[in-house]
Amino acid sequence: MCGIIGVTGVAEPLAVLLAGLRALEYRGYDSAGVALVETGGSELWRLRAAERGRSIDKLASEVVAAPLDVGAAIGHTRWATHGAPTEENAHPHLDCSGRVAVVHNGIIENHRELAAQLAAAGHRFSSATDTEVVAHLVEEERGAGAPLAEALRRCLPRLRGDFALALVDAGSPETIVAARRTAPLVVGRSDTGAVVASDIAAALATTRNLFLLDEDQVAELTPGAIRLIDAAGAECSPRPLAVSWDVAAAQKDGHPDFMAKEMAEQPLALRETLLGRLEASGATELEELGLDGPVLKAFRRVVLVACGSSYHACLSGRNALESLAGVAAEVDIASEFRYRDAVLGPDTLVVAVSQSGETLDTLHAQREAKRRGATTLALSNVVDSVMAREADAVLYTRAGPEIGVASTKCHLAQRAMLGVLALHVARARGALSDDATRRHAADLLGLPDAVSDVLARAEDHAAVAARHAAVRDVYFLGRRDGFSVAAEGALKLKELAYVRAEAYPAAEMKHGPISLIEPGALVVAVATRSGLWEKVMANIAEMRARGATVVAVATDGDAETAAVADDVLLVPETGPLAAPIVEIVPLQRFAYEIARARGNDVDRPRNLAKVVTVE
């Protein structure tokens, strides 16, 4: 989940690195570091800092000693896996000679075995990371006379795991070499420079002329040029990467933080996601899907796999597929799915949902599904992401870049896209009447306005949050789609405010968890006027009888629900497809305001990173 940036042939390379690291900081902020290759002296200069949340600022304040005549340069921002978040474990890591420097995202699973072999051969280690073995492996190959790109290529078969790597060598002062396996990495070139980065956002300041790296390809970057070699050592052509947004899209635009900006962008994200895909008549157009009506009709089962917020989106996606399309659907946590003996086959569609299209557990779940004979569909926010390239079919949300670690606009866009997919499958299967199809289409098409309405109530929702800012234990309850909303609300409060928050289908409280309810406990109940509203009201009564304070997400004008709650988060009335999307928005604000009241960094919650590329 770390971030990598490397440049060669650019003016002020150190400034470019620092700007790139800031763009990548959402991937990890435990420590940061840079390594610069002097063109004249052919030496490496390295600077590292480990000050959580301030490492890049610390680097920027200490670069006065940096060399001026620099060829290649690499940088890294870290989310700690192997080894504590200390300066000794910060990247870049060096070989014994101090001439080879490496930055790394991912995990080298067999690093202990490799380290033992290297130590026996006389190599000295100075960190507790898995990364350092790569520098020493390359050092051995360089000592045997291999050019830098060839040295890295020879090392790759010895590495087990998922990773992205970028290296420089003092003996090749204008060269960067890079490789990836599963973990994301893009390369690019301008007329005079070249760049490698974990994320498009970090590369755009150098060039928009970007390319994809296939697995175990090695890229050699020199000023104005990129050369690729495959696993066998043969040269190959890079594949262009389509880029549909720019650096300005990743700025805060006057908001106090990225999360506030991204919550405000939710109506636009929904509008863009729905644009051209759904008409008022209920007609759907999913051109990029690539699965025609007869194929969709033939599937007897749909399995949705995801992690975190994407998993919660899948919960309502499952319900929509079942109720609208009449197809058997189930949801699985991706990290568990890949280790089950899942029964799959040609009659199964596996939908893998990931904002980044890089989530390691979800990618491996998708690969396992494909290996077992299922058709795979990737739902991603990133065009040409790893999952999108490997899946049999793809759907893209169009939420734009999301920088805040806690997903907001991408999560809503996922839910909307799954709703459109359910309508699309329903039409292919002839499962809905024309009137029902139009009704559900109107529900989804009204989402941008409905979410704008909720966002306009931010002050009211913030006032509710302020009254509960000191809360310690929170139980989020809901029924059917309301449970998926409750689960997302609990996750947001945990992520942002560091509050113990649990989500349950409301009736499950009687099967054990109700023993935890006592005076002082806070219950947040999704109690809008759904078909199960009366059931939820009975569950609220059970909580109040045991002394709980109740905050209810309620429909406008619902005095009956307001009367049994201590506080209400009001939302406009919508239909069943839009309801779980609209109901999430006040819970985002609830978590956001409590986190801010506690002085937490809402963009970079502790111990979390935006993209999970380790298992």
Phi, psi and omega per residue, in radians:
M1 nan 0.207 3.138
C2 -1.401 2.979 3.116
G3 -2.052 2.412 -3.116
I4 -2.108 2.421 3.014
I5 -2.504 2.415 3.082
G6 -2.588 2.460 3.140
V7 -2.431 2.664 3.006
T8 -2.555 2.551 3.114
G9 1.275 0.395 3.133
V10 -1.985 2.685 3.046
A11 -1.264 2.493 3.116
E12 0.850 1.076 -3.079
P13 -1.031 -0.610 -3.131
L14 -1.128 -0.727 3.109
A15 -1.111 -0.664 3.106
V16 -1.138 -0.721 3.102
L17 -1.064 -0.819 -3.088
L18 -1.118 -0.702 3.095
A19 -1.137 -0.710 3.115
G20 -1.124 -0.691 3.119
L21 -1.131 -0.618 3.092
R22 -1.153 -0.647 3.099
A23 -1.182 -0.426 -3.094
L24 -1.745 0.003 -2.973
E25 -1.121 -0.421 3.093
Y26 -1.107 -0.317 3.128
R27 -1.410 -0.279 -3.127
G28 2.910 2.469 -3.060
Y29 -2.547 0.454 3.078
D30 -1.292 -0.603 3.110
S31 -2.803 2.984 3.139
A32 -2.689 2.797 3.128
G33 -2.920 2.840 3.113
V34 -2.390 2.692 2.986
A35 -2.361 2.260 -3.120
L36 -2.064 2.454 3.098
V37 -1.827 2.097 3.091
E38 -1.278 2.279 -3.115
T39 -1.286 -0.590 -3.109
G40 -1.424 -0.929 -3.062
G41 -1.469 -0.131 -3.124
S42 0.900 0.828 3.099
E43 -2.225 2.755 3.085
L44 -1.658 2.428 3.009
W45 -2.090 2.222 -3.050
R46 -2.225 2.475 3.064
L47 -2.450 2.309 -3.132
R48 -2.346 2.694 3.107
A49 -2.564 2.492 3.106
A50 -2.273 1.556 3.109
E51 -2.489 1.661 -2.945
R52 -0.812 2.132 3.112
G53 1.443 -0.206 -3.120
R54 -2.264 0.207 -3.048
S55 -1.084 -0.722 -3.114
I56 -1.209 -0.681 3.057
D57 -1.046 -0.708 -3.140
K58 -1.143 -0.736 3.067
L59 -1.003 -0.831 -3.084
A60 -1.061 -0.521 -3.118
S61 -1.434 -0.194 -3.043
E62 -2.054 0.290 -3.054
V63 -1.595 0.180 -3.099
V64 -1.093 -0.445 -3.123
A65 -1.560 0.051 -3.089
A66 -1.161 2.515 3.097
P67 -1.142 2.669 -3.116
L68 -1.608 -0.578 -3.083
D69 -1.663 1.567 -2.995
V70 -2.043 2.363 3.046
G71 -1.653 -1.533 3.132
A72 -1.619 2.632 -3.129
A73 -2.602 2.449 3.089
I74 -2.285 2.651 3.133
G75 -2.485 2.902 -3.010
H76 -2.715 2.439 2.948
T77 -2.166 2.327 -2.826
R78 -1.970 2.426 2.831
W79 -1.937 1.983 -2.923
A80 -1.153 2.298 2.959
T81 -2.082 -1.339 3.121
H82 -1.576 2.016 3.137
G83 1.680 2.470 -3.114
A84 -1.108 2.790 3.125
P85 -1.355 1.271 -3.129
T86 -2.041 2.925 3.121
E87 -1.102 -0.628 3.133
E88 -1.092 -0.541 -3.122
N89 -1.656 -0.078 3.118
A90 -1.224 2.604 3.075
H91 -1.527 2.794 -0.003
P92 -1.280 2.671 3.048
H93 -1.853 2.616 -3.032
L94 -1.986 2.798 2.991
D95 -1.438 -3.059 -3.112
C96 -1.103 -0.617 -3.079
S97 -1.385 -0.283 -3.075
G98 1.350 0.245 -3.100
R99 -1.822 -0.328 3.105
V100 -1.923 2.264 3.105
A101 -2.181 2.454 -3.098
V102 -2.314 2.479 2.937
V103 -2.106 2.650 -2.885
H104 -2.638 2.424 2.947
N105 -2.141 2.316 -3.134
G106 2.065 -2.775 -3.131
I107 -2.406 2.275 2.970
I108 -1.572 1.765 -2.962
E109 -1.175 -0.525 -3.115
N110 -1.772 0.548 -3.058
H111 -1.160 -0.562 -3.141
R112 -1.143 -0.779 3.110
E113 -1.063 -0.791 3.139
L114 -1.166 -0.700 -3.133
A115 -1.110 -0.671 3.112
A116 -1.107 -0.741 3.116
Q117 -1.119 -0.739 -3.112
L118 -1.210 -0.697 3.113
A119 -1.102 -0.686 3.106
A120 -1.109 -0.479 3.119
A121 -1.508 0.017 3.061
G122 1.823 0.036 3.138
H123 -1.310 2.536 -3.128
R124 -1.915 2.308 -3.124
F125 -1.857 2.497 -3.096
S126 -2.156 0.163 3.137
S127 -2.470 3.007 3.082
A128 -1.807 0.304 -3.058
T129 -1.573 2.843 2.997
D130 -1.393 -0.323 -3.029
T131 -1.188 -0.660 -2.950
E132 -1.054 -0.444 -3.135
V133 -1.064 -0.529 -3.109
V134 -1.134 -0.748 3.121
A135 -1.038 -0.716 -3.113
H136 -1.295 -0.597 3.063
L137 -1.113 -0.760 3.101
V138 -1.138 -0.669 3.091
E139 -0.984 -0.744 3.133
E140 -1.115 -0.760 -3.128
E141 -1.184 -0.636 3.077
R142 -1.143 -0.689 3.112
G143 -1.112 -0.440 3.102
A144 -1.493 0.031 3.051
G145 1.742 0.076 -3.114
A146 -1.339 2.381 2.972
P147 -1.035 2.835 -2.980
L148 -1.032 -0.847 -3.126
A149 -1.100 -0.717 3.133
E150 -1.177 -0.636 3.113
A151 -1.070 -0.757 3.120
L152 -1.168 -0.720 3.135
R153 -1.027 -0.727 3.139
R154 -1.152 -0.468 -3.114
C155 -1.370 -0.541 -2.984
L156 -0.981 -0.730 3.137
P157 -1.097 -0.342 -3.138
R158 -1.465 -0.193 -3.074
L159 -1.692 2.293 3.001
R160 -1.905 2.407 3.119
G161 2.271 -2.946 3.132
D162 -2.078 2.249 -2.991
F163 -2.790 2.811 2.889
A164 -2.292 2.415 -3.031
L165 -2.338 2.535 2.946
A166 -2.441 2.364 -3.073
L167 -2.333 2.636 2.945
V168 -2.265 2.791 -3.122
D169 -2.427 2.307 -3.137
A170 -1.024 -0.426 3.125
G171 -1.362 -0.167 3.100
S172 -2.288 1.319 -2.875
P173 -1.144 -0.277 3.138
E174 -1.988 0.318 -3.019
T175 -2.085 2.402 2.936
I176 -2.133 2.407 3.008
V177 -2.054 2.583 -3.055
A178 -2.584 2.704 3.095
A179 -2.728 2.784 3.121
R180 -2.523 2.666 2.950
R181 -2.473 1.874 -3.092
T182 1.281 -0.915 -3.095
A183 -1.143 2.626 -3.037
P184 -1.323 2.556 3.062
L185 -2.889 2.313 3.052
V186 -2.145 2.701 3.067
V187 -2.207 2.734 3.136
G188 -2.698 2.851 3.119
R189 -2.475 2.608 2.973
S190 -2.028 -3.001 3.140
D191 -1.077 -0.589 -3.054
T192 -2.151 -0.114 -3.044
G193 -2.325 3.129 3.081
A194 -2.646 2.719 -3.061
V195 -2.521 2.591 2.962
V196 -2.297 2.444 -3.088
A197 -2.741 2.715 3.067
S198 -1.274 -0.366 -2.992
D199 -2.506 2.530 3.117
I200 -0.970 -0.709 -3.054
A201 -0.994 -0.620 -3.110
A202 -1.345 -0.358 -3.092
A203 -1.599 -0.376 -2.972
L204 -1.138 -0.457 3.117
A205 -1.172 -0.359 -3.139
T206 -1.662 -0.773 -3.106
T207 -2.892 2.695 2.970
R208 -1.739 -0.027 -3.121
N209 -1.516 1.397 -2.977
L210 -1.903 2.728 -3.069
F211 -2.422 2.713 3.121
L212 -1.625 2.556 3.006
L213 -1.835 2.234 3.011
D214 -1.396 2.918 -3.082
E215 -1.110 2.359 3.106
D216 1.102 0.233 2.897
Q217 -1.361 2.604 3.060
V218 -1.980 2.241 3.091
A219 -1.810 2.314 3.023
E220 -1.930 2.010 -3.094
L221 -1.834 2.201 3.017
T222 -2.288 2.885 -3.068
P223 -0.913 2.038 3.095
G224 1.358 0.139 -3.043
A225 -2.560 2.616 3.029
I226 -2.316 2.250 3.048
R227 -2.096 2.295 3.135
L228 -1.980 2.447 2.981
I229 -2.226 2.515 -3.124
D230 -1.549 -3.065 -3.050
A231 -1.070 -0.425 3.134
A232 -1.580 -0.084 3.130
G233 1.664 0.047 3.136
A234 -1.484 2.496 3.108
E235 -1.240 2.535 -3.140
C236 -2.481 2.872 -3.079
S237 -1.625 2.414 3.101
P238 -1.260 2.609 3.116
R239 -1.723 2.172 -3.111
P240 -1.082 2.601 3.129
L241 -1.955 2.200 3.108
A242 -1.316 2.240 3.141
V243 -2.106 2.083 -3.033
S244 -1.927 0.119 3.121
W245 -2.495 2.979 -3.030
D246 -2.221 -3.123 -3.067
V247 -1.062 -0.619 -3.092
A248 -1.039 -0.507 -3.130
A249 -1.176 -0.304 -3.122
A250 -1.757 0.277 3.113
Q251 -1.770 2.867 -3.021
K252 -1.405 -0.318 3.076
D253 0.932 0.741 3.049
G254 1.508 -0.130 3.088
H255 -1.359 2.727 -3.107
P256 -1.185 -0.393 -3.121
D257 -2.804 2.953 -3.124
F258 -1.159 -0.595 -3.122
M259 -1.108 -0.741 3.099
A260 -1.070 -0.745 3.121
K261 -1.076 -0.792 -3.052
E262 -1.268 -0.544 3.002
M263 -1.140 -0.724 3.131
A264 -1.140 -0.461 -3.119
E265 -1.466 0.004 -3.038
Q266 -1.088 -0.708 3.074
P267 -1.044 -0.721 3.111
L268 -1.140 -0.737 3.135
A269 -1.055 -0.699 3.118
L270 -1.203 -0.737 3.141
R271 -1.076 -0.768 -3.133
E272 -1.172 -0.662 -3.128
T273 -1.160 -0.625 -3.111
L274 -1.483 -0.354 -3.003
L275 -1.003 2.177 3.067
G276 1.330 -0.019 -3.089
R277 -1.868 -0.357 -3.064
L278 -2.487 2.267 3.099
E279 -1.899 2.848 -3.118
A280 -1.054 -0.480 3.110
S281 -1.233 -0.242 -3.051
G282 1.709 -0.084 3.091
A283 -1.116 2.400 -3.135
T284 -2.062 2.513 3.112
E285 -2.330 1.783 -3.130
L286 -2.038 1.277 -3.003
E287 -1.030 -0.717 -3.060
E288 -1.305 -0.232 -3.088
L289 -1.038 -0.812 3.081
G290 1.321 0.208 3.083
L291 -2.051 2.012 -3.076
D292 -1.405 3.042 -3.057
G293 -0.954 -0.873 3.139
P294 -1.037 -0.626 3.117
V295 -1.154 -0.805 3.135
L296 -1.109 -0.652 -3.123
K297 -1.175 -0.495 -3.064
A298 -1.344 -0.346 -3.139
F299 -1.191 2.273 3.110
R300 -1.670 -0.190 -3.019
R301 -2.719 2.478 3.055
V302 -2.154 2.270 3.081
V303 -2.044 2.164 3.114
L304 -1.817 2.290 -3.133
V305 -2.209 2.427 -3.095
A306 -3.002 3.094 3.098
C307 -2.307 2.711 2.999
G308 0.993 -2.348 -3.126
S309 -1.041 -0.622 3.116
S310 -1.094 -0.612 3.081
Y311 -1.093 -0.720 3.131
H312 -1.156 -0.630 3.049
A313 -1.065 -0.679 -3.123
C314 -1.162 -0.501 3.120
L315 -1.060 -0.783 3.102
S316 -1.331 -0.510 3.053
G317 -1.075 -0.706 3.076
R318 -1.043 -0.821 -3.123
N319 -1.068 -0.691 3.140
A320 -1.162 -0.735 3.124
L321 -1.106 -0.698 -3.139
E322 -1.206 -0.837 -3.008
S323 -1.363 -0.588 -3.107
L324 -1.569 -0.822 -3.009
A325 -1.668 -0.238 -3.140
G326 1.135 0.547 -3.133
V327 -1.938 2.476 3.105
A328 -1.118 2.245 -3.076
A329 -2.416 2.573 3.098
E330 -2.552 2.823 -3.114
V331 -2.172 2.443 3.087
D332 -2.385 2.546 3.021
I333 -1.266 2.189 -2.971
A334 -1.023 -0.665 -3.084
S335 -1.168 -0.406 3.077
E336 -1.597 -0.624 -3.089
F337 -0.975 -0.744 -3.047
R338 -1.178 -0.325 -3.126
Y339 -1.823 0.023 3.038
R340 -1.560 2.800 2.997
D341 -1.571 1.149 -3.062
A342 -1.086 2.365 3.126
V343 -1.560 1.848 -3.070
L344 -2.289 2.853 3.092
G345 -2.995 -2.985 -3.083
P346 -1.081 -0.329 -3.131
D347 -1.562 0.141 -3.099
T348 -1.992 2.316 2.988
L349 -1.820 2.129 3.089
V350 -1.817 2.070 -3.140
V351 -1.773 1.975 -3.133
A352 -1.773 2.109 -3.004
V353 -1.980 2.157 3.133
S354 -2.675 2.196 3.108
Q355 -0.936 -0.854 -3.059
S356 -1.456 -0.390 -2.978
G357 1.253 0.251 -3.086
E358 -2.166 -0.191 -3.055
T359 -0.904 2.056 -2.929
L360 -1.060 -0.819 -3.117
D361 -1.070 -0.699 -3.116
T362 -1.252 -0.663 3.076
L363 -1.067 -0.787 -3.138
H364 -1.201 -0.593 3.057
A365 -1.109 -0.729 3.093
Q366 -1.080 -0.754 3.125
R367 -1.122 -0.704 3.135
E368 -1.130 -0.717 3.112
A369 -1.067 -0.741 3.135
K370 -1.150 -0.685 3.131
R371 -1.097 -0.539 -3.112
R372 -1.564 0.128 2.990
G373 1.694 0.044 3.128
A374 -1.399 2.751 2.948
T375 -1.444 2.369 -3.081
T376 -1.986 2.422 3.098
L377 -2.191 2.119 3.093
A378 -1.685 2.290 3.016
L379 -1.975 1.965 -2.989
S380 -2.417 2.760 3.039
N381 -1.651 -0.130 -3.034
V382 -1.992 2.066 3.116
V383 -1.144 2.401 3.123
D384 1.108 0.436 3.033
S385 -1.147 2.908 -3.105
V386 -1.012 -0.814 -3.127
M387 -1.114 -0.700 -3.139
A388 -1.106 -0.677 -3.114
R389 -1.222 -0.574 -3.046
E390 -1.565 -0.323 -3.080
A391 -1.325 2.796 3.059
D392 -1.281 -0.502 -3.126
A393 -2.527 2.819 -3.070
V394 -2.552 2.561 2.939
L395 -2.301 2.387 3.138
Y396 -1.948 2.275 2.830
T397 -1.322 2.821 -3.098
R398 -2.206 0.861 -3.051
A399 -1.400 -0.230 -3.038
G400 1.391 3.047 -3.081
P401 -1.113 2.403 3.089
E402 -2.081 2.030 -3.035
I403 -1.664 -0.707 3.131
G404 -0.999 2.422 -3.102
V405 -1.095 -0.743 -3.137
A406 -1.362 2.045 -3.060
S407 -1.213 2.335 3.099
T408 -2.204 -1.350 -3.049
K409 -1.157 -0.604 3.110
C410 -1.176 -0.619 3.122
H411 -1.134 -0.800 3.110
L412 -1.104 -0.700 3.128
A413 -1.118 -0.642 3.082
Q414 -1.060 -0.815 -3.135
R415 -1.082 -0.743 3.132
A416 -1.114 -0.731 -3.118
M417 -1.174 -0.632 3.080
L418 -1.178 -0.583 3.046
G419 -1.128 -0.740 3.082
V420 -1.110 -0.734 3.109
L421 -1.047 -0.736 3.128
A422 -1.078 -0.723 3.085
L423 -1.130 -0.700 -3.134
H424 -1.100 -0.784 3.114
V425 -1.175 -0.673 3.126
A426 -1.072 -0.723 3.119
R427 -1.155 -0.696 3.135
A428 -1.126 -0.544 -3.096
R429 -1.656 -0.038 -3.115
G430 1.094 0.636 -2.995
A431 -1.603 -0.186 -3.076
L432 -2.181 2.584 3.002
S433 -1.288 2.872 3.122
D434 -1.085 -0.716 -3.139
D435 -1.108 -0.763 3.139
A436 -1.140 -0.681 3.134
T437 -1.090 -0.797 3.125
R438 -1.106 -0.669 -3.123
R439 -1.123 -0.784 3.129
H440 -1.208 -0.619 3.100
A441 -1.111 -0.761 3.116
A442 -1.070 -0.649 3.107
D443 -1.028 -0.866 -3.130
L444 -1.211 -0.730 -3.102
L445 -1.165 -0.376 3.090
G446 -1.451 -0.030 -3.068
L447 -1.038 -0.833 -3.107
P448 -0.966 -0.744 3.131
D449 -1.210 -0.697 -3.128
A450 -1.123 -0.737 3.127
V451 -1.203 -0.644 3.049
S452 -1.038 -0.703 3.096
D453 -1.028 -0.798 -3.135
V454 -1.150 -0.742 3.138
L455 -1.068 -0.563 3.128
A456 -1.166 -0.260 3.134
R457 -1.679 0.323 -3.032
A458 -0.957 -0.702 -3.116
E459 -1.133 -0.713 3.120
D460 -1.110 -0.783 -3.122
H461 -1.194 -0.614 3.103
A462 -1.151 -0.622 3.127
A463 -1.133 -0.671 3.068
V464 -1.097 -0.800 3.132
A465 -1.036 -0.718 -3.113
A466 -1.047 -0.608 -3.130
R467 -1.253 -0.234 -3.109
H468 -2.160 0.390 -3.036
A469 -1.145 -0.402 -3.110
A470 -1.635 0.164 -3.047
V471 -1.071 2.614 3.125
R472 -2.031 -0.658 -3.073
D473 -2.247 2.181 -3.081
V474 -2.293 2.401 3.097
Y475 -2.102 2.057 3.134
F476 -1.695 2.232 -3.069
L477 -2.191 2.537 3.062
G478 -2.897 2.913 3.098
R479 -2.138 2.489 3.136
R480 0.897 -2.138 3.139
D481 -1.068 -0.499 3.100
G482 -1.086 -0.503 3.082
F483 -1.174 -0.686 3.114
S484 -1.090 -0.592 3.073
V485 -1.199 -0.781 3.120
A486 -1.045 -0.736 -3.140
A487 -1.093 -0.716 3.124
E488 -1.218 -0.675 3.094
G489 -1.080 -0.725 3.114
A490 -1.132 -0.724 3.135
L491 -1.098 -0.751 -3.140
K492 -1.067 -0.735 -3.122
L493 -1.170 -0.683 3.080
K494 -1.127 -0.851 -3.085
E495 -1.033 -0.811 -2.935
L496 -1.633 -0.768 -3.015
A497 -1.742 -0.135 -3.121
Y498 1.038 0.699 3.135
V499 -1.814 2.433 3.031
R500 -1.164 1.974 -3.085
A501 -2.398 2.279 -3.138
E502 -2.182 2.570 3.112
A503 -2.041 2.414 3.133
Y504 -2.433 2.532 2.814
P505 -1.014 2.266 -2.893
A506 -0.943 -0.667 -3.107
A507 -1.205 -0.340 -3.123
E508 -1.240 -0.291 3.140
M509 -0.996 -0.608 -3.111
K510 -1.233 -0.216 -3.086
H511 -1.705 0.495 3.050
G512 2.448 -0.982 -3.025
P513 -1.083 -0.396 -3.117
I514 -1.076 -0.313 3.093
S515 -1.129 -0.324 3.133
L516 -1.491 -0.225 -3.076
I517 -1.362 2.182 3.112
E518 -2.649 2.930 3.111
P519 -0.935 2.292 -3.087
G520 1.845 -0.374 3.081
A521 -1.273 2.500 3.114
L522 -1.893 2.269 3.062
V523 -1.985 2.204 3.036
V524 -1.892 1.996 -3.042
A525 -1.955 2.270 3.039
V526 -1.462 1.792 -2.948
A527 -2.208 0.669 3.038
T528 -1.251 2.964 -2.994
R529 -1.414 1.079 3.039
S530 -1.461 3.140 3.124
G531 -1.121 -0.289 -3.116
L532 -1.896 0.352 -3.078
W533 -1.015 -0.759 -3.113
E534 -1.103 -0.637 3.097
K535 -1.115 -0.767 3.141
V536 -1.105 -0.690 3.131
M537 -1.075 -0.659 3.094
A538 -1.154 -0.675 3.113
N539 -1.162 -0.658 3.080
I540 -1.081 -0.739 3.129
A541 -1.019 -0.683 3.115
E542 -1.115 -0.655 3.137
M543 -1.234 -0.757 -3.131
R544 -1.133 -0.611 -3.139
A545 -1.101 -0.338 -3.123
R546 -1.871 0.237 2.984
G547 1.646 0.095 -3.115
A548 -1.257 2.589 2.924
T549 -1.530 2.381 -3.027
V550 -2.070 2.222 2.918
V551 -1.919 2.174 -3.099
A552 -1.954 2.327 2.899
V553 -1.453 2.003 -2.963
A554 -2.283 2.775 3.141
T555 -1.428 2.495 3.085
D556 -0.822 2.360 3.059
G557 1.403 0.058 -3.094
D558 -1.542 1.491 -3.114
A559 -1.199 -0.492 -3.090
E560 -1.175 -0.755 3.092
T561 -1.191 -0.732 -3.140
A562 -1.043 -0.557 -3.081
A563 -1.205 -0.451 -3.112
V564 -1.757 0.021 -3.135
A565 -1.911 2.647 3.046
D566 -1.386 -0.517 3.079
D567 -2.546 2.688 3.073
V568 -2.254 2.538 2.983
L569 -1.958 1.793 -3.007
L570 -1.503 2.497 3.082
V571 -2.373 2.719 3.108
P572 -1.235 2.734 3.100
E573 -1.287 2.351 3.112
T574 -2.421 3.079 3.058
G575 -1.441 3.123 -2.988
P576 -1.167 -0.526 3.127
L577 -1.306 -0.626 -3.105
A578 -1.453 -0.487 -3.004
A579 -0.929 -0.888 -3.096
P580 -1.167 -0.327 3.094
I581 -1.391 -0.817 -3.137
V582 -1.146 -0.649 -3.073
E583 -1.212 -0.374 3.131
I584 -1.245 -0.557 -2.971
V585 -1.051 -0.804 3.099
P586 -1.149 -0.470 3.102
L587 -1.287 -0.535 2.983
Q588 -1.055 -0.845 -3.132
R589 -1.110 -0.696 3.135
F590 -1.007 -0.862 3.141
A591 -1.181 -0.729 -3.125
Y592 -1.025 -0.849 -3.068
E593 -1.211 -0.665 3.100
I594 -1.137 -0.706 3.107
A595 -1.093 -0.785 3.133
R596 -1.122 -0.677 3.128
A597 -1.102 -0.483 3.134
R598 -1.578 0.021 3.102
G599 1.389 0.343 -3.117
N600 -1.454 2.674 3.056
D601 -1.449 1.842 -3.052
V602 -1.260 -0.435 3.131
D603 -1.379 -0.512 -3.055
R604 -2.314 1.257 3.131
P605 -1.055 2.612 -3.063
R606 -1.065 2.499 3.037
N607 1.189 0.058 -3.084
L608 -1.991 2.713 3.006
A609 -2.362 2.760 -3.041
K610 -1.156 -0.786 -3.046
V611 -2.041 2.121 -3.089
V612 -1.593 1.763 -3.120
T613 -1.968 0.371 2.981
V614 -2.270 2.725 -3.100
E615 -1.562 nan nan
